[in-house]
Amino acid sequence: MDVGVFDGLGNLESLSLSGSKLKSLEKEIFQPFGNLKCLNLDKLQLTFLDPEIFAYMPYLSDLDLSENELRIYKDRLKKLDLELD
C-alpha cells in the first residue's frame, strides 16, 4: 500500500482495513490520521509493525491487531499497555 493513499483524510476518526490481506505497512502510512480514534487491522497477514507506525495518531484509543502473525520485540517497545476497560 502506497504511503500517500490516505492523503486528504485527516478528519477521519475510524478506519478498518480488516481482512485486506496486507502483509506489511510502511511506518508513514497513517501519518494523515491525526484525529483517528479507532483503527481495525485484524485478519491481515502482518508479521511486523514498526514501533513508530502509531506515532502520528495521538488520539488513537481503540486498536485491533487480532488474527495476525505479529511477533513482539520487547527491546523495540517503549511501552505496551494491554489494560482492558
C-alpha positions as CSV (number, residue, x, y, z in Angstrom):
1,M,0.0,0.0,0.0
2,D,1.5,3.4,-1.0
3,V,2.3,5.9,1.7
4,G,0.1,8.7,0.2
5,V,-3.0,6.5,-0.3
6,F,-4.8,8.2,2.7
7,D,-3.8,11.8,1.9
8,G,-6.8,14.2,2.5
9,L,-8.5,12.0,5.1
10,G,-7.1,13.9,8.1
11,N,-10.5,14.3,9.8
12,L,-11.3,10.6,9.7
13,E,-11.9,9.1,13.2
14,S,-12.4,5.4,12.4
15,L,-10.7,3.2,9.9
16,S,-11.0,-0.5,9.2
17,L,-8.6,-2.5,7.0
18,S,-9.9,-5.8,8.3
19,G,-9.3,-8.8,6.1
20,S,-7.5,-6.8,3.4
21,K,-4.6,-9.3,3.2
22,L,-1.9,-6.7,3.7
23,K,1.4,-8.2,4.6
24,S,3.2,-5.0,5.5
25,L,2.6,-1.4,6.3
26,E,5.1,1.5,5.9
27,K,5.6,3.4,9.1
28,E,4.4,6.6,7.5
29,I,1.1,5.1,6.2
30,F,-1.0,6.5,9.0
31,Q,0.6,10.0,9.1
32,P,-2.5,11.8,7.7
33,F,-4.7,10.5,10.6
34,G,-4.1,13.0,13.4
35,N,-7.7,12.6,14.6
36,L,-8.0,8.8,14.3
37,K,-9.5,7.2,17.4
38,C,-10.3,3.7,16.2
39,L,-8.1,1.5,13.9
40,N,-9.0,-2.0,12.9
41,L,-6.2,-4.0,11.5
42,D,-7.5,-7.5,12.3
43,K,-7.3,-10.5,9.9
44,L,-4.4,-9.2,7.9
45,Q,-1.2,-11.1,7.3
46,L,1.1,-8.8,9.3
47,T,4.2,-10.3,10.9
48,F,5.9,-7.0,11.9
49,L,4.9,-3.4,12.6
50,D,7.4,-0.6,13.1
51,P,7.1,0.7,16.6
52,E,6.7,4.3,15.2
53,I,3.7,3.4,13.0
54,F,1.2,4.8,15.5
55,A,3.3,7.9,16.4
56,Y,1.1,10.2,14.2
57,M,-2.1,9.2,15.9
58,P,-2.2,10.9,19.4
59,Y,-6.0,10.2,19.9
60,L,-5.9,6.5,19.0
61,S,-7.7,4.7,21.8
62,D,-9.0,1.5,20.1
63,L,-6.7,-0.7,18.1
64,D,-7.5,-4.2,16.9
65,L,-4.5,-6.3,15.8
66,S,-6.1,-9.7,16.3
67,E,-5.6,-12.6,13.9
68,N,-2.3,-11.5,12.6
69,E,1.1,-13.2,12.9
70,L,2.8,-10.4,14.8
71,R,5.8,-11.0,16.9
72,I,6.5,-8.6,19.8
73,Y,10.1,-7.5,20.1
74,K,10.3,-6.4,23.7
75,D,13.6,-4.5,23.1
76,R,11.9,-2.3,20.5
77,L,8.9,-1.3,22.6
78,K,8.9,1.7,24.9
79,K,5.5,0.9,26.4
80,L,2.9,-1.8,25.8
81,D,-0.4,-1.3,27.6
82,L,-2.8,-4.2,27.4
83,E,-5.2,-2.9,30.0
84,L,-8.8,-3.6,29.2
85,D,-11.6,-1.1,30.1
